[in-house]
Amino acid sequence: MTRKRRRPANYPGGYPGLISDILVYIVSSIFILLCGLLRIIIEAPIMTYRLITAKGKNIMLLGFVAVIIAMGGYYYVTSMPAGGLNACRDASLTIKNGQTLASAADELEEKAIIGNRSLLVQLVSLIGSANNVKAGHYDFTNNRSYVAIARLLLQGSNAPIKVTFPEGLNYRQMAGLAQRELAVDSFEFSQACRDKSIIAAHDIKSEDLEGYLFPDTYYFYFGADAKLIINAMVDRFFDIFDDSMKAKARKVNFSIHQVVTLASLIEKETALMDERYLISAVFQNRLKLGMPLQCDPTVIYALPPLSRPLLMKDLELKSPYNTYLNYSLPPGPIANPGKSSLDAALNPAKVPYLYFVASGEGGHLFAMTNEEQNENRARAKQKSKPR
């Protein structure tokens, strides 16, 4: 199948663009041809001398023209912006391990960093080898020439990568994200989250670092060490969970670990900031009355990864994380909560609610009694019916 050539979004099109592209191709092809001829000239000077003297002045004139064209081609690939007049002045590209030069060149052309992928592929092969292109994150903050880009791809880049870890992921999900974005081995990441030396170094009372990998935007290098990433995220957690939060936890008779655990339940129950304080109140009211929290996400956490909705039989799972069978907080966090959920765990709303149910409209309905809860369930079920 013939590969359809893709154009940047800002490619001008029409005859001017077509003519420009043809000229680029002609000049680049002549340049590559002349490079080969010059190599022959260097390696076989005697043969070159005889060829020139045999043909006389016409050959000399042809050689002069060839030198002029070669100089123009050299200037084009070493000094002119690779993207031409439409070059993108601020763009980035991440080349993953195992990605081919042709694929990377396609992306560069799509981002308007270069105007001719074939020329770049030829130059990389001429300067080095297509198999030696380095994986990494590349920032193109100015109009680089073809040669500059080719050399950069062969030398590698040390530009940091901006990566965002969303709120509510567990550490295994964060390991997957780190592998996709940073080429960090997900197994090594997960293993580091259970590393006793790292846990002890941060004085965390837990079997793992679940809950303490603060969700935020970070800058790491491609292929960074998993332990370096994890330590940075835990350090960020303690930047957020500062002395005032620690004092508040002592005041309400919670350990840091209990606050993080409760915050993780709140994080998984709702994405609405205002609701987090209400859900915190429900959970804490139930704890005070000795009621089970009945938090579905805790059961989901204890189960193998699900590709289906939670079923009634799942609620019978024998696990310390099953808050339908156990009348307390689970033994540890079930996700990594953000700042608002941590704050909600420490500052529940002053309401008497003991129940809540999804409203069917993105939020929740709250109730004080089981009867009200059943009415809210019926109301939510009615709203969720297709119209």
C-alpha positions as YAML, in Angstrom:
chain: A
units: angstrom
residues:
- id: 1
  name: MET
  ca: [0.00, 0.00, 0.00]
- id: 2
  name: THR
  ca: [1.38, 3.42, -0.94]
- id: 3
  name: ARG
  ca: [1.98, 5.61, 2.09]
- id: 4
  name: LYS
  ca: [-0.05, 8.76, 1.95]
- id: 5
  name: ARG
  ca: [2.12, 11.73, 2.73]
- id: 6
  name: ARG
  ca: [0.81, 13.81, 5.62]
- id: 7
  name: ARG
  ca: [1.08, 17.58, 5.77]
- id: 8
  name: PRO
  ca: [1.32, 19.94, 8.73]
- id: 9
  name: ALA
  ca: [-1.89, 21.75, 9.60]
- id: 10
  name: ASN
  ca: [-0.37, 25.07, 8.52]
- id: 11
  name: TYR
  ca: [0.95, 23.85, 5.15]
- id: 12
  name: PRO
  ca: [-0.01, 26.58, 2.65]
- id: 13
  name: GLY
  ca: [-1.04, 24.19, -0.13]
- id: 14
  name: GLY
  ca: [-1.72, 25.20, -3.73]
- id: 15
  name: TYR
  ca: [0.86, 25.64, -6.50]
- id: 16
  name: PRO
  ca: [3.33, 27.73, -4.43]
- id: 17
  name: GLY
  ca: [3.55, 24.96, -1.81]
- id: 18
  name: LEU
  ca: [3.85, 22.30, -4.48]
- id: 19
  name: ILE
  ca: [6.65, 24.14, -6.30]
- id: 20
  name: SER
  ca: [8.46, 24.76, -3.00]
- id: 21
  name: ASP
  ca: [8.26, 21.11, -2.09]
- id: 22
  name: ILE
  ca: [9.56, 20.03, -5.52]
- id: 23
  name: LEU
  ca: [12.49, 22.44, -5.26]
- id: 24
  name: VAL
  ca: [13.33, 21.15, -1.79]
- id: 25
  name: TYR
  ca: [13.30, 17.59, -3.07]
- id: 26
  name: ILE
  ca: [15.48, 18.47, -6.09]
- id: 27
  name: VAL
  ca: [18.03, 20.41, -4.05]
- id: 28
  name: SER
  ca: [18.18, 17.71, -1.34]
- id: 29
  name: SER
  ca: [18.60, 14.95, -3.92]
- id: 30
  name: ILE
  ca: [21.37, 16.86, -5.70]
- id: 31
  name: PHE
  ca: [23.08, 17.44, -2.39]
- id: 32
  name: ILE
  ca: [23.04, 13.76, -1.47]
- id: 33
  name: LEU
  ca: [24.30, 12.88, -4.98]
- id: 34
  name: LEU
  ca: [27.11, 15.40, -4.75]
- id: 35
  name: CYS
  ca: [28.12, 14.05, -1.35]
- id: 36
  name: GLY
  ca: [28.60, 10.69, -2.99]
- id: 37
  name: LEU
  ca: [30.57, 12.26, -5.85]
- id: 38
  name: LEU
  ca: [32.81, 14.15, -3.46]
- id: 39
  name: ARG
  ca: [33.54, 10.92, -1.63]
- id: 40
  name: ILE
  ca: [34.64, 9.36, -4.92]
- id: 41
  name: ILE
  ca: [36.74, 12.45, -5.68]
- id: 42
  name: ILE
  ca: [38.51, 12.17, -2.33]
- id: 43
  name: GLU
  ca: [39.10, 8.43, -2.60]
- id: 44
  name: ALA
  ca: [40.21, 8.44, -6.27]
- id: 45
  name: PRO
  ca: [42.16, 11.64, -7.01]
- id: 46
  name: ILE
  ca: [44.09, 10.17, -9.95]
- id: 47
  name: MET
  ca: [40.93, 9.02, -11.70]
- id: 48
  name: THR
  ca: [39.38, 12.43, -11.11]
- id: 49
  name: TYR
  ca: [42.39, 14.22, -12.58]
- id: 50
  name: ARG
  ca: [42.33, 12.14, -15.77]
- id: 51
  name: LEU
  ca: [38.57, 12.66, -16.12]
- id: 52
  name: ILE
  ca: [38.88, 16.42, -15.85]
- id: 53
  name: THR
  ca: [41.84, 16.77, -18.24]
- id: 54
  name: ALA
  ca: [40.19, 14.48, -20.81]
- id: 55
  name: LYS
  ca: [37.03, 16.52, -21.02]
- id: 56
  name: GLY
  ca: [38.74, 19.89, -20.88]
- id: 57
  name: LYS
  ca: [37.01, 23.17, -20.20]
- id: 58
  name: ASN
  ca: [33.45, 21.83, -20.41]
- id: 59
  name: ILE
  ca: [34.12, 19.47, -17.55]
- id: 60
  name: MET
  ca: [35.68, 22.28, -15.56]
- id: 61
  name: LEU
  ca: [32.60, 24.41, -16.13]
- id: 62
  name: LEU
  ca: [30.36, 21.54, -15.13]
- id: 63
  name: GLY
  ca: [32.45, 21.01, -12.02]
- id: 64
  name: PHE
  ca: [32.17, 24.71, -11.15]
- id: 65
  name: VAL
  ca: [28.37, 24.56, -11.46]
- id: 66
  name: ALA
  ca: [28.32, 21.38, -9.37]
- id: 67
  name: VAL
  ca: [30.35, 23.07, -6.63]
- id: 68
  name: ILE
  ca: [27.97, 26.02, -6.59]
- id: 69
  name: ILE
  ca: [24.97, 23.68, -6.30]
- id: 70
  name: ALA
  ca: [26.75, 21.67, -3.61]
- id: 71
  name: MET
  ca: [27.48, 24.83, -1.63]
- id: 72
  name: GLY
  ca: [23.85, 25.87, -1.93]
- id: 73
  name: GLY
  ca: [22.67, 22.45, -0.80]
- id: 74
  name: TYR
  ca: [25.16, 22.51, 2.08]
- id: 75
  name: TYR
  ca: [23.91, 25.92, 3.17]
- id: 76
  name: TYR
  ca: [20.31, 24.72, 2.92]
- id: 77
  name: VAL
  ca: [20.73, 21.67, 5.16]
- id: 78
  name: THR
  ca: [23.11, 23.30, 7.67]
- id: 79
  name: SER
  ca: [21.77, 26.83, 8.05]
- id: 80
  name: MET
  ca: [18.21, 27.15, 6.77]
- id: 81
  name: PRO
  ca: [15.26, 26.28, 9.09]
- id: 82
  name: ALA
  ca: [14.25, 22.69, 8.40]
- id: 83
  name: GLY
  ca: [10.59, 23.65, 8.40]
- id: 84
  name: GLY
  ca: [11.02, 26.53, 5.99]
- id: 85
  name: LEU
  ca: [8.82, 29.60, 6.32]
- id: 86
  name: ASN
  ca: [6.15, 27.52, 8.07]
- id: 87
  name: ALA
  ca: [8.51, 26.14, 10.71]
- id: 88
  name: CYS
  ca: [7.04, 25.69, 14.16]
- id: 89
  name: ARG
  ca: [9.14, 27.77, 16.55]
- id: 90
  name: ASP
  ca: [8.10, 25.95, 19.75]
- id: 91
  name: ALA
  ca: [7.38, 22.24, 19.54]
- id: 92
  name: SER
  ca: [8.34, 19.03, 21.30]
- id: 93
  name: LEU
  ca: [8.55, 15.37, 20.44]
- id: 94
  name: THR
  ca: [8.99, 12.22, 22.51]
- id: 95
  name: ILE
  ca: [10.70, 9.32, 20.76]
- id: 96
  name: LYS
  ca: [9.92, 6.05, 22.50]
- id: 97
  name: ASN
  ca: [12.21, 3.06, 22.81]
- id: 98
  name: GLY
  ca: [12.03, 1.00, 19.63]
- id: 99
  name: GLN
  ca: [10.45, 3.78, 17.56]
- id: 100
  name: THR
  ca: [11.85, 3.90, 14.02]
- id: 101
  name: LEU
  ca: [13.52, 6.91, 12.43]
- id: 102
  name: ALA
  ca: [10.86, 6.94, 9.70]
- id: 103
  name: SER
  ca: [8.08, 7.15, 12.31]
- id: 104
  name: ALA
  ca: [9.88, 9.94, 14.18]
- id: 105
  name: ALA
  ca: [10.41, 11.82, 10.90]
- id: 106
  name: ASP
  ca: [6.69, 11.53, 10.16]
- id: 107
  name: GLU
  ca: [5.87, 13.14, 13.51]
- id: 108
  name: LEU
  ca: [8.42, 15.90, 12.97]
- id: 109
  name: GLU
  ca: [6.86, 16.68, 9.59]
- id: 110
  name: GLU
  ca: [3.36, 16.67, 11.07]
- id: 111
  name: LYS
  ca: [4.44, 19.13, 13.76]
- id: 112
  name: ALA
  ca: [5.99, 21.41, 11.09]
- id: 113
  name: ILE
  ca: [9.43, 21.02, 12.64]
- id: 114
  name: ILE
  ca: [10.73, 19.82, 9.26]
- id: 115
  name: GLY
  ca: [9.37, 20.17, 5.75]
- id: 116
  name: ASN
  ca: [10.84, 17.05, 4.13]
- id: 117
  name: ARG
  ca: [10.99, 13.78, 6.04]
- id: 118
  name: SER
  ca: [12.96, 11.98, 3.32]
- id: 119
  name: LEU
  ca: [15.79, 14.50, 3.52]
- id: 120
  name: LEU
  ca: [16.06, 14.06, 7.29]
- id: 121
  name: VAL
  ca: [16.12, 10.26, 6.99]
- id: 122
  name: GLN
  ca: [18.88, 10.48, 4.36]
- id: 123
  name: LEU
  ca: [20.95, 12.90, 6.47]
- id: 124
  name: VAL
  ca: [20.69, 10.79, 9.63]
- id: 125
  name: SER
  ca: [21.79, 7.74, 7.65]
- id: 126
  name: LEU
  ca: [24.68, 9.74, 6.13]
- id: 127
  name: ILE
  ca: [25.90, 11.26, 9.42]
- id: 128
  name: GLY
  ca: [25.37, 8.18, 11.54]
- id: 129
  name: SER
  ca: [22.85, 5.35, 11.38]
- id: 130
  name: ALA
  ca: [19.08, 5.20, 11.40]
- id: 131
  name: ASN
  ca: [19.35, 2.54, 14.12]
- id: 132
  name: ASN
  ca: [21.25, 4.90, 16.42]
- id: 133
  name: VAL
  ca: [18.47, 7.44, 16.94]
- id: 134
  name: LYS
  ca: [18.13, 7.97, 20.69]
- id: 135
  name: ALA
  ca: [14.85, 7.65, 22.57]
- id: 136
  name: GLY
  ca: [13.95, 10.66, 24.67]
- id: 137
  name: HIS
  ca: [12.05, 13.91, 24.88]
- id: 138
  name: TYR
  ca: [13.15, 16.64, 22.45]
- id: 139
  name: ASP
  ca: [12.29, 20.33, 22.67]
- id: 140
  name: PHE
  ca: [12.58, 22.35, 19.48]
- id: 141
  name: THR
  ca: [12.51, 25.94, 20.66]
- id: 142
  name: ASN
  ca: [14.00, 27.53, 17.55]
- id: 143
  name: ASN
  ca: [14.21, 26.90, 13.82]
- id: 144
  name: ARG
  ca: [16.85, 24.18, 13.71]
- id: 145
  name: SER
  ca: [18.44, 23.10, 10.45]
- id: 146
  name: TYR
  ca: [18.21, 19.58, 9.06]
- id: 147
  name: VAL
  ca: [21.79, 18.81, 10.10]
- id: 148
  name: ALA
  ca: [21.21, 20.16, 13.62]
- id: 149
  name: ILE
  ca: [18.11, 18.00, 14.02]
- id: 150
  name: ALA
  ca: [19.87, 14.92, 12.62]
- id: 151
  name: ARG
  ca: [22.77, 15.36, 15.04]
- id: 152
  name: LEU
  ca: [20.43, 15.95, 17.96]
- id: 153
  name: LEU
  ca: [18.54, 12.72, 17.23]
- id: 154
  name: LEU
  ca: [21.82, 10.80, 17.09]
- id: 155
  name: GLN
  ca: [23.27, 12.40, 20.24]
- id: 156
  name: GLY
  ca: [20.10, 12.24, 22.32]
- id: 157
  name: SER
  ca: [18.26, 14.86, 24.32]
- id: 158
  name: ASN
  ca: [18.25, 15.72, 28.01]
- id: 159
  name: ALA
  ca: [15.08, 17.81, 27.96]
- id: 160
  name: PRO
  ca: [12.78, 17.06, 30.93]
- id: 161
  name: ILE
  ca: [9.28, 15.73, 30.28]
- id: 162
  name: LYS
  ca: [6.20, 17.33, 31.79]
- id: 163
  name: VAL
  ca: [4.03, 14.56, 33.24]
- id: 164
  name: THR
  ca: [0.81, 14.89, 35.24]
- id: 165
  name: PHE
  ca: [-0.32, 12.22, 37.70]
- id: 166
  name: PRO
  ca: [-4.09, 12.72, 38.21]
- id: 167
  name: GLU
  ca: [-5.80, 12.49, 41.57]
- id: 168
  name: GLY
  ca: [-7.33, 9.16, 42.53]
- id: 169
  name: LEU
  ca: [-4.90, 6.74, 40.85]
- id: 170
  name: ASN
  ca: [-3.46, 3.88, 42.88]
- id: 171
  name: TYR
  ca: [0.27, 3.27, 42.75]
- id: 172
  name: ARG
  ca: [-0.02, 0.49, 40.17]
- id: 173
  name: GLN
  ca: [-1.90, 2.83, 37.84]
- id: 174
  name: MET
  ca: [0.76, 5.48, 38.43]
- id: 175
  name: ALA
  ca: [3.39, 2.88, 37.52]
- id: 176
  name: GLY
  ca: [1.63, 2.33, 34.19]
- id: 177
  name: LEU
  ca: [1.49, 6.06, 33.52]
- id: 178
  name: ALA
  ca: [5.20, 6.43, 34.35]
- id: 179
  name: GLN
  ca: [6.00, 3.64, 31.91]
- id: 180
  name: ARG
  ca: [3.95, 5.22, 29.11]
- id: 181
  name: GLU
  ca: [5.22, 8.77, 29.57]
- id: 182
  name: LEU
  ca: [8.74, 8.28, 30.89]
- id: 183
  name: ALA
  ca: [9.72, 4.77, 29.79]
- id: 184
  name: VAL
  ca: [10.11, 3.76, 33.45]
- id: 185
  name: ASP
  ca: [9.68, 0.05, 34.05]
- id: 186
  name: SER
  ca: [6.27, -0.34, 35.74]
- id: 187
  name: PHE
  ca: [7.43, -3.37, 37.74]
- id: 188
  name: GLU
  ca: [10.39, -1.44, 39.15]
- id: 189
  name: PHE
  ca: [8.08, 1.47, 39.99]
- id: 190
  name: SER
  ca: [5.63, -0.80, 41.85]
- id: 191
  name: GLN
  ca: [8.48, -2.61, 43.58]
- id: 192
  name: ALA
  ca: [9.94, 0.71, 44.76]
- id: 193
  name: CYS
  ca: [6.55, 1.63, 46.23]
- id: 194
  name: ARG
  ca: [6.97, -1.38, 48.54]
- id: 195
  name: ASP
  ca: [10.63, -0.73, 49.29]
- id: 196
  name: LYS
  ca: [11.00, -0.80, 53.09]
- id: 197
  name: SER
  ca: [14.01, 1.51, 53.06]
- id: 198
  name: ILE
  ca: [12.13, 4.23, 51.16]
- id: 199
  name: ILE
  ca: [9.09, 3.86, 53.42]
- id: 200
  name: ALA
  ca: [11.25, 4.08, 56.54]
- id: 201
  name: ALA
  ca: [13.20, 7.06, 55.19]
- id: 202
  name: HIS
  ca: [9.96, 9.05, 55.03]
- id: 203
  name: ASP
  ca: [8.78, 7.74, 58.42]
- id: 204
  name: ILE
  ca: [5.56, 6.35, 56.93]
- id: 205
  name: LYS
  ca: [3.66, 3.76, 58.96]
- id: 206
  name: SER
  ca: [2.54, 1.52, 56.13]
- id: 207
  name: GLU
  ca: [3.44, -1.55, 54.11]
- id: 208
  name: ASP
  ca: [3.63, 0.50, 50.92]
- id: 209
  name: LEU
  ca: [3.45, 4.08, 49.65]
- id: 210
  name: GLU
  ca: [-0.16, 3.95, 48.53]
- id: 211
  name: GLY
  ca: [-1.72, 7.33, 49.31]
- id: 212
  name: TYR
  ca: [1.61, 9.14, 49.67]
- id: 213
  name: LEU
  ca: [2.44, 9.62, 45.96]
- id: 214
  name: PHE
  ca: [1.06, 13.10, 45.63]
- id: 215
  name: PRO
  ca: [-0.86, 13.68, 42.39]
- id: 216
  name: ASP
  ca: [0.58, 16.71, 40.67]
- id: 217
  name: THR
  ca: [2.47, 17.88, 37.57]
- id: 218
  name: TYR
  ca: [6.17, 17.02, 37.60]
- id: 219
  name: TYR
  ca: [9.19, 17.32, 35.31]
- id: 220
  name: PHE
  ca: [11.28, 14.19, 34.99]
- id: 221
  name: TYR
  ca: [13.83, 12.98, 32.46]
- id: 222
  name: PHE
  ca: [13.03, 10.23, 29.99]
- id: 223
  name: GLY
  ca: [13.94, 6.88, 31.55]
- id: 224
  name: ALA
  ca: [14.40, 8.42, 35.02]
- id: 225
  name: ASP
  ca: [15.07, 6.13, 37.96]
- id: 226
  name: ALA
  ca: [11.82, 4.88, 39.55]
- id: 227
  name: LYS
  ca: [13.05, 5.59, 43.08]
- id: 228
  name: LEU
  ca: [13.92, 9.18, 42.16]
- id: 229
  name: ILE
  ca: [10.37, 9.74, 40.87]
- id: 230
  name: ILE
  ca: [8.76, 8.14, 43.90]
- id: 231
  name: ASN
  ca: [10.86, 10.09, 46.39]
- id: 232
  name: ALA
  ca: [9.96, 13.34, 44.61]
- id: 233
  name: MET
  ca: [6.25, 12.50, 44.83]
- id: 234
  name: VAL
  ca: [6.43, 11.57, 48.51]
- id: 235
  name: ASP
  ca: [8.40, 14.75, 49.24]
- id: 236
  name: ARG
  ca: [5.65, 16.69, 47.49]
- id: 237
  name: PHE
  ca: [3.04, 14.97, 49.68]
- id: 238
  name: PHE
  ca: [4.75, 16.20, 52.84]
- id: 239
  name: ASP
  ca: [5.06, 19.69, 51.34]
- id: 240
  name: ILE
  ca: [1.26, 19.68, 51.11]
- id: 241
  name: PHE
  ca: [0.55, 17.80, 54.34]
- id: 242
  name: ASP
  ca: [2.32, 20.47, 56.34]
- id: 243
  name: ASP
  ca: [2.54, 21.21, 60.07]
- id: 244
  name: SER
  ca: [-0.91, 22.81, 60.16]
- id: 245
  name: MET
  ca: [-2.50, 19.67, 58.71]
- id: 246
  name: LYS
  ca: [-0.54, 17.49, 61.14]
- id: 247
  name: ALA
  ca: [-1.75, 19.64, 64.04]
- id: 248
  name: LYS
  ca: [-5.33, 19.37, 62.80]
- id: 249
  name: ALA
  ca: [-4.99, 15.58, 62.56]
- id: 250
  name: ARG
  ca: [-3.83, 15.41, 66.19]
- id: 251
  name: LYS
  ca: [-6.71, 17.64, 67.22]
- id: 252
  name: VAL
  ca: [-9.33, 15.31, 65.71]
- id: 253
  name: ASN
  ca: [-7.45, 12.27, 67.06]
- id: 254
  name: PHE
  ca: [-6.42, 10.90, 63.65]
- id: 255
  name: SER
  ca: [-3.01, 9.62, 62.66]
- id: 256
  name: ILE
  ca: [-1.57, 10.83, 59.36]
- id: 257
  name: HIS
  ca: [-2.17, 7.37, 57.93]
- id: 258
  name: GLN
  ca: [-5.84, 7.45, 58.94]
- id: 259
  name: VAL
  ca: [-6.28, 10.88, 57.37]
- id: 260
  name: VAL
  ca: [-4.72, 9.70, 54.10]
- id: 261
  name: THR
  ca: [-6.83, 6.52, 54.15]
- id: 262
  name: LEU
  ca: [-10.06, 8.45, 54.67]
- id: 263
  name: ALA
  ca: [-9.05, 11.02, 52.05]
- id: 264
  name: SER
  ca: [-8.49, 8.24, 49.51]
- id: 265
  name: LEU
  ca: [-12.05, 6.97, 50.05]
- id: 266
  name: ILE
  ca: [-13.40, 10.49, 49.59]
- id: 267
  name: GLU
  ca: [-11.28, 10.92, 46.44]
- id: 268
  name: LYS
  ca: [-12.69, 7.76, 44.87]
- id: 269
  name: GLU
  ca: [-16.30, 8.55, 45.74]
- id: 270
  name: THR
  ca: [-16.59, 11.95, 44.08]
- id: 271
  name: ALA
  ca: [-14.80, 14.31, 41.73]
- id: 272
  name: LEU
  ca: [-16.87, 17.30, 42.94]
- id: 273
  name: MET
  ca: [-14.92, 19.42, 45.40]
- id: 274
  name: ASP
  ca: [-17.93, 20.66, 47.39]
- id: 275
  name: GLU
  ca: [-19.25, 17.12, 47.82]
- id: 276
  name: ARG
  ca: [-16.02, 15.89, 49.34]
- id: 277
  name: TYR
  ca: [-16.76, 17.65, 52.64]
- id: 278
  name: LEU
  ca: [-20.26, 16.12, 52.75]
- id: 279
  name: ILE
  ca: [-18.97, 12.61, 52.02]
- id: 280
  name: SER
  ca: [-16.28, 13.09, 54.66]
- id: 281
  name: ALA
  ca: [-19.06, 13.92, 57.12]
- id: 282
  name: VAL
  ca: [-21.04, 10.80, 56.17]
- id: 283
  name: PHE
  ca: [-18.05, 8.52, 56.70]
- id: 284
  name: GLN
  ca: [-17.06, 10.13, 60.01]
- id: 285
  name: ASN
  ca: [-20.64, 10.12, 61.29]
- id: 286
  name: ARG
  ca: [-20.89, 6.41, 60.52]
- id: 287
  name: LEU
  ca: [-17.54, 5.69, 62.22]
- id: 288
  name: LYS
  ca: [-18.72, 7.46, 65.38]
- id: 289
  name: LEU
  ca: [-21.91, 5.35, 65.41]
- id: 290
  name: GLY
  ca: [-20.06, 2.10, 64.72]
- id: 291
  name: MET
  ca: [-21.64, 1.66, 61.29]
- id: 292
  name: PRO
  ca: [-19.84, 0.09, 58.32]
- id: 293
  name: LEU
  ca: [-18.70, 2.65, 55.76]
- id: 294
  name: GLN
  ca: [-20.08, 0.57, 52.85]
- id: 295
  name: CYS
  ca: [-17.73, 2.24, 50.38]
- id: 296
  name: ASP
  ca: [-17.78, 0.43, 47.03]
- id: 297
  name: PRO
  ca: [-14.30, 1.60, 45.94]
- id: 298
  name: THR
  ca: [-12.72, -0.25, 48.88]
- id: 299
  name: VAL
  ca: [-14.15, -3.54, 47.60]
- id: 300
  name: ILE
  ca: [-13.04, -2.75, 44.05]
- id: 301
  name: TYR
  ca: [-9.52, -2.11, 45.38]
- id: 302
  name: ALA
  ca: [-9.44, -5.53, 47.05]
- id: 303
  name: LEU
  ca: [-10.59, -7.35, 43.91]
- id: 304
  name: PRO
  ca: [-8.50, -8.16, 40.84]
- id: 305
  name: PRO
  ca: [-8.90, -5.52, 38.09]
- id: 306
  name: LEU
  ca: [-12.56, -5.48, 37.01]
- id: 307
  name: SER
  ca: [-13.93, -5.04, 33.51]
- id: 308
  name: ARG
  ca: [-17.53, -5.15, 34.76]
- id: 309
  name: PRO
  ca: [-19.70, -3.33, 37.32]
- id: 310
  name: LEU
  ca: [-19.48, -4.31, 40.99]
- id: 311
  name: LEU
  ca: [-21.92, -7.12, 41.83]
- id: 312
  name: MET
  ca: [-23.74, -7.95, 45.06]
- id: 313
  name: LYS
  ca: [-21.67, -11.13, 45.48]
- id: 314
  name: ASP
  ca: [-18.53, -8.98, 45.45]
- id: 315
  name: LEU
  ca: [-19.67, -7.33, 48.66]
- id: 316
  name: GLU
  ca: [-19.19, -10.67, 50.44]
- id: 317
  name: LEU
  ca: [-15.45, -10.69, 49.71]
- id: 318
  name: LYS
  ca: [-13.44, -11.52, 52.80]
- id: 319
  name: SER
  ca: [-10.85, -8.79, 52.91]
- id: 320
  name: PRO
  ca: [-9.78, -6.16, 55.45]
- id: 321
  name: TYR
  ca: [-10.53, -3.63, 52.69]
- id: 322
  name: ASN
  ca: [-14.20, -4.67, 52.44]
- id: 323
  name: THR
  ca: [-15.98, -1.88, 54.31]
- id: 324
  name: TYR
  ca: [-19.29, -3.74, 54.02]
- id: 325
  name: LEU
  ca: [-18.02, -6.46, 56.37]
- id: 326
  name: ASN
  ca: [-15.59, -4.43, 58.51]
- id: 327
  name: TYR
  ca: [-16.75, -1.63, 60.79]
- id: 328
  name: SER
  ca: [-13.73, 0.65, 60.49]
- id: 329
  name: LEU
  ca: [-11.44, 2.32, 58.01]
- id: 330
  name: PRO
  ca: [-9.56, -0.08, 55.73]
- id: 331
  name: PRO
  ca: [-5.95, -0.80, 56.77]
- id: 332
  name: GLY
  ca: [-4.56, 1.71, 54.29]
- id: 333
  name: PRO
  ca: [-5.34, 4.11, 51.43]
- id: 334
  name: ILE
  ca: [-6.93, 2.76, 48.25]
- id: 335
  name: ALA
  ca: [-5.65, 5.58, 46.02]
- id: 336
  name: ASN
  ca: [-3.51, 8.70, 46.08]
- id: 337
  name: PRO
  ca: [-5.70, 11.65, 47.12]
- id: 338
  name: GLY
  ca: [-5.27, 15.30, 46.20]
- id: 339
  name: LYS
  ca: [-5.12, 18.28, 48.51]
- id: 340
  name: SER
  ca: [-8.88, 18.96, 48.59]
- id: 341
  name: SER
  ca: [-9.65, 15.39, 49.69]
- id: 342
  name: LEU
  ca: [-7.01, 15.60, 52.42]
- id: 343
  name: ASP
  ca: [-8.55, 18.86, 53.56]
- id: 344
  name: ALA
  ca: [-12.05, 17.34, 53.48]
- id: 345
  name: ALA
  ca: [-10.90, 14.42, 55.64]
- id: 346
  name: LEU
  ca: [-9.73, 16.90, 58.28]
- id: 347
  name: ASN
  ca: [-12.67, 19.29, 57.95]
- id: 348
  name: PRO
  ca: [-15.94, 17.41, 57.39]
- id: 349
  name: ALA
  ca: [-19.11, 19.40, 56.83]
- id: 350
  name: LYS
  ca: [-21.25, 19.83, 59.93]
- id: 351
  name: VAL
  ca: [-24.23, 17.81, 58.69]
- id: 352
  name: PRO
  ca: [-26.08, 14.79, 60.13]
- id: 353
  name: TYR
  ca: [-26.03, 12.72, 56.91]
- id: 354
  name: LEU
  ca: [-25.39, 8.99, 57.15]
- id: 355
  name: TYR
  ca: [-26.09, 7.96, 53.55]
- id: 356
  name: PHE
  ca: [-25.45, 9.04, 49.98]
- id: 357
  name: VAL
  ca: [-26.19, 7.65, 46.54]
- id: 358
  name: ALA
  ca: [-25.21, 8.67, 43.02]
- id: 359
  name: SER
  ca: [-27.82, 11.07, 41.65]
- id: 360
  name: GLY
  ca: [-27.50, 9.95, 38.05]
- id: 361
  name: GLU
  ca: [-26.53, 13.50, 37.10]
- id: 362
  name: GLY
  ca: [-22.88, 13.48, 38.11]
- id: 363
  name: GLY
  ca: [-23.32, 14.19, 41.82]
- id: 364
  name: HIS
  ca: [-24.86, 12.54, 44.88]
- id: 365
  name: LEU
  ca: [-28.03, 12.70, 46.97]
- id: 366
  name: PHE
  ca: [-27.59, 12.70, 50.75]
- id: 367
  name: ALA
  ca: [-29.86, 11.37, 53.48]
- id: 368
  name: MET
  ca: [-30.10, 11.06, 57.27]
- id: 369
  name: THR
  ca: [-32.21, 7.89, 57.42]
- id: 370
  name: ASN
  ca: [-32.46, 4.64, 55.51]
- id: 371
  name: GLU
  ca: [-35.96, 5.60, 54.38]
- id: 372
  name: GLU
  ca: [-34.65, 8.82, 52.83]
- id: 373
  name: GLN
  ca: [-31.86, 6.85, 51.23]
- id: 374
  name: ASN
  ca: [-34.36, 4.49, 49.58]
- id: 375
  name: GLU
  ca: [-36.33, 7.47, 48.29]
- id: 376
  name: ASN
  ca: [-33.12, 8.96, 46.86]
- id: 377
  name: ARG
  ca: [-32.29, 5.64, 45.19]
- id: 378
  name: ALA
  ca: [-35.71, 5.57, 43.52]
- id: 379
  name: ARG
  ca: [-35.32, 9.18, 42.42]
- id: 380
  name: ALA
  ca: [-31.86, 8.53, 41.00]
- id: 381
  name: LYS
  ca: [-33.07, 5.42, 39.21]
- id: 382
  name: GLN
  ca: [-35.89, 7.39, 37.64]
- id: 383
  name: LYS
  ca: [-33.47, 10.08, 36.42]
- id: 384
  name: SER
  ca: [-31.13, 7.52, 34.93]
- id: 385
  name: LYS
  ca: [-33.85, 5.95, 32.77]
- id: 386
  name: PRO
  ca: [-33.53, 6.77, 29.05]
- id: 387
  name: ARG
  ca: [-36.09, 9.30, 27.86]
...
